[in-house]
Amino acid sequence: MTVRSGGGFRAIFYSLKKGREAGGYWKFFKAMRSRNTCKTCALGMGGQKGGMVNEKGSFPEVCKKSMQAMVSDMQPGIEPTFWKNTSIEQLQKLSPRELEYLGRLLHPIRYRAGATHFETITWEEAFDSIVAKLNSLSPDETFWYFSGRSSNEAGFVLQLLARVYGTNNVNNCSFYCHQASGVGLQTSVGSGTATIDLNDLEKADLVFLIGGNPASNHPRLMSSLVHVRRHGGKIIVINPAKETGLVNFRIPSDPISLLKGSKIASHYTMPHIGGDLALLWGIAKVLRDRDQIKIDFLKKHCRGEEDFLSRIDELSWEEIESKSGVARDEIETLAEMYAASERTVFAWTMGITHHAHGVENVQAIANLAMCRGMVGRPGAGLMPIRGHSNVQGIGSVGVTPKLKQQIFDSLQTKFNVILPTTPGLDTLSCMEAAAEGSVKAAFCLGGNLYGSNPDANFANRALSNLDMNVMMSTTMNTGHVHGLADETIILPVLARDEEPESTTQESMFNYVRLSDGGPRRLPGPRSEVQVIATLGQRLLPNAEGIDWDQMQHTETIRQWIGGVVPGYEKIQAIGTTKEEFHIGGRIYHEPSFGTEDGRAVMHAHTLPPLKGTSDDELRLMTVRSEGQFNTVVYEEEDVYRNQERRDIILMHPDDLTRLCLTHDQRVRVENETGHMDSILARGYENIRPGNALMYYPECNVLVARYADPQSKTPAFKGVVVKVKAMPTN
């Protein structure tokens, strides 16, 4: 049966299924309602108001992603006999979903070069091996990678350990997702995060949703979008694919929406993949031609406005239309809707950042907001829709190659630690250094570094070239069985709601929430903070200024964070007051920005050529399915796109005809980076002709390592491919 709306009764039935899988509805409900921040996206649900509650206190707010993550953490453990009976070769044949559902990791496991199986080892053996290797290397022969699923406390203490050890090769998963947002916003308004809070979003009378699919990836955001529509607001969706949940969504917790459905998009525009920058400049050109740019605002509150306006005047409509794939009259319609708005929010995800010009895309969005004075006021502003639940917090507490100067200075003056001053490497540079042999060991706090990398064949070679790779995880993923280092160690850790002490996380709205933790479900896994502090104690027992025994406690770490991270001062008392808070200096309700002079910065850009225009080419973007969160695949089917499998390429039926293919024909998808064989080519009406979709991370084999020079973010959404029929044998 064709799915024509997101959410709905199907989501309710799915929640009942997950409750049974978790061991009973009441058990599952208690886990979901515990006072812990949601484990999936960065909307920041839960915390001290209990699970399924948003920052405004609205209940119930729940989605499939949060349930999937919870049920995964409630699985039984993997017994030692499994590792004896299951070879590495067998594990490598498992899909991401099959690996996820093997169960919870209970024991440290190790692979050594030449072995056919993982072996279980003791924690003592694991620490001894890790410390011995790190002591044998120079610090810059290592890199330290952080997932956005961990706590502020774990992230802070591990980056501190890495720096005191002597390296700034400290990086996080945002380099492969929203780093372009951070750089683009920092260079535009002086802060790399959202300029609004949740209330501002719901007060808006117009929302631009650009290059994202929150119906699949951030479902609870749909409640806010429905709120905007119900109060007379409009939503402009800009996306090369027409996503079912962005057309109509049925919110399960809202009886009216559940029964009747809620219209989401007021207007849906479908540029070519990579055409966003030209489209954004086109909207600005319409405003300029119609004298609808607020010149007084630009002169008073911005810098660079003269170059920006001159660039608009230079652009021709022929260039804008050809490079965006959007006709002038369509762009004029968007500009008219914007000009009529009093409170506009611009929201975007990785359809904007995953390009070789991702930072310029974000700067262009900021330019457009400034044109109408829609940043620096209530109910309007800029909103990157972040992925992982604490990816923003991990960055805030210092998980970047170069520490912000204030954090660097405060750590040295207040806590007397000695920090390195060498330039650190970003994530992709660390991978390239591993391939070259100049980096020999990696330490990963969660995540799936192999699965999140562009050019999967290269990622496999690079990680396989390491002497050692240590990964802290709750469950298995493809990064544990592919790209194996000479010595690969996987350390089992507790989930957020099992931590023995409270931890904190930061939402995409700059809101810090407190998670209470809770009882462990299984014997064996350890607290992330305790594992890191124990490693610090053994590796750097005499580190100046650091008492590793005290660093076993999250309360101690919060004193450090509040003492050095600007805006985080209230975190020092959160363990006792339980008072969650917005970080100071980030939400702009007045047009005074975080730059040196308090003025926003406008940017002029050269529009890049549209790629993939040859007769035998398609522009491809990698996408997540509705049954997936980042690299974790919970379900093989993609319900909202009406697909039951993942080994497919979705293209418009006109492109099937153009390429002399038929629906469900086996094809090779190829480019200069790699190829994939025996993929099903499927006609898909909801994609703009000339463009195509494939599922991430499987199709990363096709994604080149070329990255945006400003953010070092690879172009997962700008892949040019050729599709050819497989030989019939």
Disulfide bonds with the S-S distance in Angstrom:
none
